[in-house]
Amino acid sequence: MTVTTTGDLPGEVYDVAIIGAGVVGTAIARELARHRLRIALVEASDDVGNGTSKANTAIVHTGFDATPGTLEARLVREGYQRLTAYAAETGIPLEPLGALLVAWDAEQLAALPSLAEKAVRNGYDETSILDADAVYAREPHLGPGALGALEVPGESIICPWTTTLAYATQAVRAGVALHLNCPAGAVTTGEDHHEIATPRGVLRTRHLVNAAGLYSDEINRRLGHEEFTVTPRRGQLIVFDKFARGLVDHILLPVPTALGKGVLVAPTVYGNVMLGPTAEDLGDKTATGSSADGLASLREKGARIMPELLAEEVTAVYAGLRAATEHGDYQIHADPGRRYVAVGGIRSTGLTASMAIAAHVAELLTDCGLDPGPEREIEPVRMPTIGEAFPRPYQRADLIATDPAYGTVVCHCERVTRGEIRDALTATVPPGSLDGLRRRTRALGGRCQGFFCGAAVRAQFDAATAAQDRTEARR
């Protein structure tokens, strides 16, 4: 197992290198690890899933409203089946709540039958149109004025952080080399391999996959391609306290627009309720801050959807950037001559489609001359339980009897134990920061945002980091 964060890169030539360790890049690494290949997964930041993948609406989509016939429609449909099964296998928190696509005016109500027909064309035939009484029977806390809804029972909520981490963990255990703090620079393509300049040395690979998310267009141009340009689309969200969870039972979606699925109200697998996102096209690929105007806009829309929600306490606000392009479909292209596959324009549905995208990319690499060899079974993984719908360590007397650290609560807001923090810090892919630790355990992510537990969590993190540094120094 190889995870590197510092030092020179090894001098070997990899069979495949993947740039970008978000949910798509890690899924591709996991898929390719099912063959005996030398694979490198290269990430600019200090952790996996540290870009778009960490800040999204965390919904597993059925693909009911995708544009029929597109690559996105097919991969979302396939990915939905794959990810749902994988979540059950690995313990990724997933709750099939179903969604209501709520119509608030006559025009939206009139659009519901065509959306139901589109769902059928996309291979999903479980939708139903509800009248206003049926809508309020399901969601009594909705604001006044709902005229009806399209019910989509297959939509689910998921933990996006655990999903990316599960892919990465399984890939690394199967032999993938994960190189963090390793931004890709200039790419030189020779007759039999690419050379990628990084601050940690040159990485050599016969085949190259570009899964760089917001920066995929820039990597694409370095390979002589200009099929798409990424425009960062900011989505701001508001996370409400767990006391709000009783207000909503479904994912509440608006009728979609050209900019996206619009502002939704949805529970999270951590027991909170989320309102968002905005859809703001920007010119800055680092603009992940929230704005007063954006949050005010969300509250205005939320007041229409569920007025009672706005009376609840806000736990956090955050923003993520989606990799929008000028095209209405995923931009996945292969260049066999350069042994190169670009994976761009992966928008909000990328989490759902991730495993299907990975399988598609593996096929394209074969078309580019990669001989993957026979498939092999890779070691299954079981991820830590951080979802509220499942027994947590502090609730399990059997686990506490075996190891009292699971009965020592450090983060009281989120009920995170010393044992869980220890396990995350010594895992196959450990966090590189307190933010990464929060995504793995929920510590520091509750009502007090670390005010109470911050010192204790940091002390445990610093001690583990120091121990890891000593281990690295002895090598």
N, C-alpha and C positions, 0 to 999 in steps of 0.2 A: 504494500500500500504506500503510495507516494503523494504527499501534499507538501508543497514547498511554498514558503512565503518570502524567503530571502536567499541570497547567494546566487552563484552562477548556474545557468541552466545546463543540463547534461548535454554532451556532445553528440548523442545518438540522433539518427534520422528516424522520425516517427512515420508510421504508415498514414496516420490521419492526425491533423491538429484542428481543434475547434476553437475559434476566437469568440469568447463570451460565455460566461458561466451563469446565465440566467436560467429560467425554467426551460427554455427551448434548447440552449446549449448543453445543459446537464442531461436533458432527455436524450439528445443525440449521442452524448458520450455513453450513457447507459445502454442505448440500443446497440451501438457498435461494440461495446464490451462483451456482447454475447458471442463474439468471434475472437479468436486469438490474434489480435492486432496490437501493435504498439500505438497507443493513443495518447495525445496530450490535450488537455483542456486548459486554455489560457485565459486568465481573467485580470483585468486592469486593477480592480479594487482588492480589498483584503478579505473578501468573502464571496460565497456563491449567492445568487439571487439578490444582489445588492443594488440593482437598478430598477427598471420597470417592474420586475417580478416581485418586489417587496411592497409595492404601493399600488394596489388595484382593488377591484370590487369583490374579488374572491368568490366568483360564481362559476359553477360548472354549467355551461350552456348546452341545451339540447341541439342548438342550431336551427330552431324552428323559424327564425326570422332572417337567416342568411340568404344571400342572393343565390337562387338555384342555379346549378351548373358551374359555379365557381370552385376553384381549388379550396378556398376557405370553407365553403359549405361542406365539401366532402371530408376534409380533414377534421372539422369540428364534429361532424356526425360520427366519424370513426373514433376520434379522440375521446368523445363523451363515453363511449362504451369502454374503451381501454382504461381511461383514468378512473372511472367508477369502480371497475374491477380491481385495479391496482391499489386504490385507496383502501378497499376492504382487506386486501392481502397484506398491506404494509402498516395499517393502523393510522393512515392519514385521516384526520378528522373531516368527515363529510356528512352533511345532513340533507336528505332529499325533502325539502320543505315545499317545493312547488312554487310557481309564480303566478301573479295576477297582473295582467297587462291592462291597467285601468284607463277607461275612457272618461274624460271630463267634459267633453262637448260633443255636439252632434256629428261633427266631422270625424272625430276620433272613433266614435261609436260606429259610424258607417264603414270605417276602415277595418274593423275587427274580422268580418267574414273573409276579406282578402288576405289578412294575415293568417287566418286558419287554413286557407287554401295554399298559401305559400308554405306553411309548415308541412302539409301533405306532400308537396312537391319536393321538400327537403327530406322526406322519409320519416316524418314525425306526425302520427295521426291521432295523438291522444289529447289534443286541445279541445276545449268546449267553450262556448260563449255563454256568459252568465248575465242575467238581468240585474238591476240595481239591488233588489231585495237579496238575491243570492250573494252578491258581492259583500253587502253589509253583514250578512249572516256569517261569512267567513272572516271578515275584518271589521268588527264593529267600531273600531277607533279611527277609521278613515274619516277624512274631512267631508263636509257636506258637498253634494253635487255630483257624485260619481253616478254615471248613467249605465254602466255595465263594465264587463271585463272579459278578456280572453284568459282562460285558465290554462296554464302550462304545467302539468303536475310533475314533469321530469326535472325541472330546474332545481339545482342544489347549491348549497353553500359549502365552502371547503377552506382548509388552511393552506394558503399559497406558500407560506414559508416552509412548512413541513414537506410539501410536494417537491420543491426544488432540492431541499436537503436530502430527501429520500433518493431522488435520482442520483445526486452527487455521491452519496454514501455508497450506493450499490455499485456505481461506476468505479470509484476508487478501490473498493474492496476487490473488484474484478480485475484490477491492474491498471486502470487509467491513471496517468500522472496529472495531477491538478497543480498548476502553477499560478499562485495568486500574486498580487502586487506586480503584475507582469503585463503592462499595456503594450499592445502591438503597434509597432511603428512601420517603417518602410518594408515593403514586400518585394523581394526579388525572385523571379521565377526562372529556373533553369530547365535544362532538358529533362532531368529526372526528379528534381525536388524544388520546393520553395524555401527561401530563407527569410525569416521574419525577424526584423530588428526589434529588440526590447531592451529596457534598461538593465536587464539581468543577463544579457548576452544574446546570441543569435539562436533562434529555434529553427530546426530543419525538419521538413515534413514532405512526404511525397504527395499527399492530398490535403487540401485545405477547405475547411467549412467556415463560412463567415456567419456567425450568429451573434453579432455585436450590438443588436438592438438599436438604440438611438444612433449609434455610430456605424451601422452596417453600410450606409451609403458611402461613407468615407473610405472604409475598407474596400468596398466594391470598386471605387474609382482607382484605388491603388493596383487593382488587378486589371485595369483597362476597361471597366464597365460603367455605364451610366444609365441603367434601366430605371432607376428610381432615386428620389431625393426624400430624405426623412425630414418631416416637420414635427418638432416636438409638440404634442398636444397635452396640455396640463389638465389633470383631473384633481380638483380639490375635494376633500371629503371631511365630514364631521362625524366623530365617533361619540355616541351618547352612552351614559352610564348603564350598568347592568340593571338598574331599577326600571329602565325603559323596555326591557326585553318582553314584558308581558303585554305590551301594546300591539305587537305585530307577530303574526304567525307565518306569513308568506313573504317571499320576495315581491315587492311592489314595484312594478315597472311601468314607465310611461309608454305611450306609443312612440316608436323610434323615429329619429330624424336622420338627415344625411350626416350629421356630425357624430352620431353614435346612438347608444341606447338611452341617452338622456339621464335625468336625475331620478334615482331610485331610493327607496327605503328598504333596508334589508337587515335581518339579524346577522350576527357573525357567529362563527363556531365557538368564540370565546365568551359568548353571553351578552355582548353589547348589541347596539343597534347603530347602523351606519346610514348616513344621508349623503348622497352625492352620485356621481362626480360632476364637476363642471367640465366643459370642453373648450379649452382656450388654445388656439394655435399661436405658438411663440417662435421666436428666433434664437432662443438660448437653450441649449441642451442641458444646462445645469440649473434651470430655474424651478427648483422643487419647493420653493417657499410658498406659503399660503398668503392670500391677500384679503384685505378687508372687504373689497368689492366682491370677490369670489365667495367669501363666506356669507356675506349679506344676501347674495343671490340665492345661495343654497337655502338659507333660512326662509326666504320669501317663498321659494317653491315648496319647501317642507311644510310651511304653514297651510298650503292648499291640500297637500297629500294627507298630513296627519298633524293637526294643530297641537294635540296634547304632547307630541314628541318634543316640541320646542320648549316646554316647561321643564323638561328633564335636564339634569346636569350633563355638561360636556366633559368627557374624559380626555379627548385629544382631537386635534385636527392635523391633517397631513395632506400632502400632494404628491402625485406621481406623474411621470411623463410617458405618454404612449408614443410609439414610433409610427405616426401616421405618414402616408405618402400620397402622391397625386393620383394613385390608382385605387380602385375599389376592391382589390383582391390582394391576397398574399403575394409577395414578390420572391418566389423561390425559383432560382435559375441555376442551371448547370453549364459549365464550360469544360467539356471533355478535353479540349486541347491543353488547357492549363490545369487540369485535374482539380477543379475548383467548383464549389457550390455556394451560392449566396442565399441566405435566408433573411429576407427583409420584409418590412411592412407588416410585421406580426402585431396585430392590434389587441384589443381587449379580450378577444377570444383565444389568444395564444396559450393561456393556461389550460383551457379545455383541450385544445388541439395538440398540445405538446408531444404526446406520445405518438400520435399519428404523423405529425410533422417529422419526428425522428425516424419513423419507419420509411417515410417518403424520401428523406434525405439519404438514408442508407441505400435505397434503390438507385438514386441518382449517382451516388458514388460508384456503384457497380458499373453504371453506364460510363463513368469517367475512367474506367480501367482498374478500379480497386478489386482485388480478389480477396473477399473476406474469409474464405475457407469455411469449414463446417461450423454450424452453430454449436454452442455449448450451454449447459445450464449454469447460471450465475447464482451466487449465494443470495437467498432472499433476505430482506431486511424487515425489521419490525421497529417502527419509529416510536418515540416517547409520546405519551398521551397528553395533549395540551388542550383538547376540546372539552367543553362543558357537558356535552351529551354522553360522555364516556367516563368511567371511573378514573379519577385522578389519583396519583400516588398518596396524597394525604388522606384519602378516603379508604385506602386498602390496608386493613389490619394485617393481612398476610404478608404484604410487602414490608410494612413497618417492623413486623416481628423478625423478619430476616435481616433488615438493615434499618436501624433507628433514624438514620439520616433522612429517610423518606417521611418521618413523622415530625421533623424539625422544620417548621414553616419559617421561611426567611422573608418572602414577599407576601404580606397578609392581604393586600388588595386582590391579588390573583392566586393566592394559595399555592405558592411555589416553594418547594422544599429544598433544603440543602443538598439532598441526594440528587435531585433533578439538575441542579446547577452544576454539581460535581460531574455528573454523567455527560452533560453538554460540553463541559470544558475538557473532557478527556475522550471525546467521541472521535470517530474516524475523520470527520471534517469539523474541527472545533471552531468556535467563533474567533474572529480577529479583533472584536471590539465589544463594548457593552451593548451596543445596538444589535450586534449579531447574537449576543447572548439572550437579549430580550426576545428576538424572533424565535429562538429555540425553546424558550421556557415560559415566556410571558412575564418574567421578573422585570420590574421597572415600568411595566405597561399599564398599570391600573390607575385608580382614582388619584393617588398621590404622586404618580409619575416619578417614583423613586425617592420622594422626600423622606419616607420612613425607612425604607430598606436599602437605599442607595449605598450607604457606607459599608454595610455588611456584604452586599453583592459585589461591590468593587474590591473589597478585601479578598474575597474568594477568587475573583477573576485575576487580580494581581498575583496572588500566590500561585495559581495554576500557570500563569504566563511566565513567572520567574522559574518555575520548575521545568517548563518546556524549554526555556532558554538554556538552562543548565544541561539538559539532555542534548540539545543541539550542539552545544560547545564541546561536549565529550565525543561527538562523532568525528 
